[in-house]
C-alpha cells in the first residue's frame, strides 16, 4: 500500500527528507481559527531534490490514509527513522552540513 514519492535509495547515496512551511494566501475557512499553512514535504538524493508532495493535496474520496493534523507546523515536530534490515546511517540536523538547501 501507500504512494511512491521517490525511487528506492541505493547503498552509498546521501538522502534527506525535509519540510517547508509558508503562509497561505487563502483566508481561514469556516470554523477554522487560523489560516492553513502551505506545507511541502520533500526528499533529496545526493544534494538534489528527488520528489515530494504538498501535505494538503487533494485525496480521492476512497482514500482513508489518515489526517495531516500534526504535520502542519502548529505543533512540535520530531524526527523518526524506520528501516527494514541492517543499515548504517547518520542523522544530520546541523544545516551547515546539509547537501541541499530549500529555496
Buried (B, 14 or more C-beta within 10 A) or exposed (E): EEEEEBEEEEEEEBBBBBBBEEEEEEEEEEEEEEEBBBBBBBBBBEEEBBBBEEBBEEEEEEEEEEEEEEBBBEEEEEEEEEEEEEEEEEEEEEEEEBEBEEE
